[in-house]
Amino acid sequence: MGVYTFVCRSAGGEWTAKQISGGDLEATASSTFDLQRKLVYAAASIDSSGGVQSSFSLVTPSSAVFQVIIGGGGGGGFISGGGAAAAGAPAGGSAAAEAPKEEEKNAEKEESDEEEFGLSLFD
């Protein structure tokens, strides 16, 4: 698993990024989007051990922190989470089927209340 953290700064309409703590990766681009793409490609060229996650956070309008995480099994949690949702679906389906029955009972009760007072929506 590789973690690459960059400090990004904007000056004169151009964004630059320098890797912090033990690396010499750098990139320059005209937009934050292009800068992020270049940094992800640079990190992936060094470490291609798995999936890629990234996070870009502006600190001020002209500075930001960008982090690229490669590998680490982050996708596994998503897959197992999806399996749990699928396993819970039948139980949720039963509860959802019961909900309309309760609504029908409440609707019938409301109608009978109107009739007790001699009120009708269409009179």
C-alpha positions in Angstrom: 0.0 0.0 0.0 1.3 3.4 -0.9 0.2 6.7 0.4 1.3 9.9 -1.4 0.6 13.3 0.1 1.0 16.5 -1.8 0.9 20.2 -1.0 -0.7 22.1 -3.8 -0.4 25.9 -4.4 -1.8 28.2 -7.0 0.1 31.2 -8.3 -0.4 33.1 -11.5 -3.3 30.8 -12.7 -1.1 27.7 -12.5 -1.3 24.9 -9.8 1.9 23.2 -8.6 2.2 20.2 -6.3 5.1 18.8 -4.4 5.1 15.5 -2.5 5.8 15.8 1.2 7.7 13.3 3.4 10.1 11.2 1.5 9.4 11.6 -2.2 10.2 13.8 -5.1 7.0 13.6 -7.1 5.9 17.0 -8.6 3.4 18.2 -11.1 2.1 21.4 -12.6 -1.2 22.1 -14.3 -3.6 24.9 -15.2 -6.5 23.4 -13.2 -6.9 21.4 -10.0 -8.6 18.6 -12.1 -5.6 18.3 -14.4 -3.2 18.5 -11.4 -5.0 15.6 -9.7 -5.0 13.5 -12.8 -1.2 14.0 -13.2 -0.5 13.2 -9.6 -2.6 10.0 -9.7 -0.8 8.9 -12.8 2.6 9.7 -11.3 1.8 7.8 -8.1 0.4 4.8 -10.0 3.5 4.6 -12.1 5.6 4.1 -8.9 3.1 1.7 -7.2 0.6 -0.3 -9.1 -0.3 -2.7 -6.2 -4.1 -2.2 -6.3 -7.0 0.2 -6.5 -6.6 4.0 -6.3 -8.3 6.4 -3.9 -7.7 10.1 -3.8 -8.8 13.1 -1.7 -8.4 16.7 -2.6 -9.1 19.4 0.0 -8.8 23.1 -0.4 -7.1 24.8 2.6 -7.4 28.3 1.2 -8.5 29.5 -2.3 -4.9 29.2 -3.4 -3.6 26.1 -1.5 -4.7 22.5 -1.0 -3.7 19.1 0.2 -4.0 16.1 -2.2 -3.6 12.5 -1.1 -3.4 9.4 -3.3 -3.7 6.0 -1.7 -2.9 2.9 -3.7 -3.7 -0.6 -2.6 -4.8 -1.3 0.9 -7.9 -3.2 0.1 -10.3 -0.3 0.3 -12.6 -1.9 -2.3 -13.1 -5.0 -0.2 -15.2 -3.1 2.4 -17.5 -1.9 -0.3 -18.1 -5.3 -1.7 -18.8 -6.9 1.7 -21.1 -3.9 2.5 -23.0 -4.6 -0.7 -23.4 -8.3 0.3 -24.8 -7.3 3.7 -27.4 -5.0 2.0 -28.4 -7.8 -0.3 -28.8 -10.3 2.6 -31.0 -7.8 4.4 -33.2 -7.2 1.5 -35.7 -10.0 2.1 -36.4 -8.9 5.6 -36.8 -5.3 4.5 -39.2 -6.4 1.8 -41.5 -8.1 4.3 -41.6 -5.0 6.4 -42.3 -2.9 3.4 -45.1 -5.1 2.4 -46.7 -4.7 5.9 -46.5 -0.9 5.8 -49.2 -0.5 3.1 -51.6 -2.6 5.1 -51.3 -0.3 8.1 -51.8 2.7 5.8 -55.0 1.2 4.4 -56.3 0.7 8.0 -55.6 4.3 8.8 -57.3 5.5 5.7 -60.4 3.5 6.4 -60.5 4.9 10.0 -60.2 8.5 8.7 -63.1 7.9 6.3 -65.3 6.6 9.0 -64.5 9.7 11.2 -65.7 12.0 8.4 -68.9 10.0 8.1 -69.6 10.2 11.9 -69.7 14.0 11.7 -71.8 14.1 8.5 -68.9 15.6 6.5 -68.0 14.6 3.0 -65.3 15.8 0.8 -67.5 16.0 -2.2 -70.6 17.7 -0.7 
